[in-house]
Amino acid sequence: MKLIIAIVRDVDAGPVVEQLVTHGQRVTRVASTGGFLRRGHVTLLIGTEEQNVQPVIDILRDACSPPDPGYHRAVVFVVDAPHFEQV
């Protein structure tokens, strides 16, 4: 199991979440801020199997709108999640 932590602009969060859910991914959305100008961002937590990591990154790349010069579509961290449990 992998945990994908994706930080996207708040304007892109809706389309990204919609695409992820359409493709069968579960996602948790957390409001966040950061960066020099304190622009609005959303942190997405996506738990998925290892073989789905690249497809999720492709969805992020496709669903986010083109960035302003000097910015990125998203910042993505992929970490191991050796234990997963729903209680």
Beta strands, then each sheet from edge to edge (+ up, - down):
strand 1: 2-9
strand 2: 27-34
strand 3: 39-48
strand 4: 74-80
sheet 1: 2+ 3- 1+ 4-
end
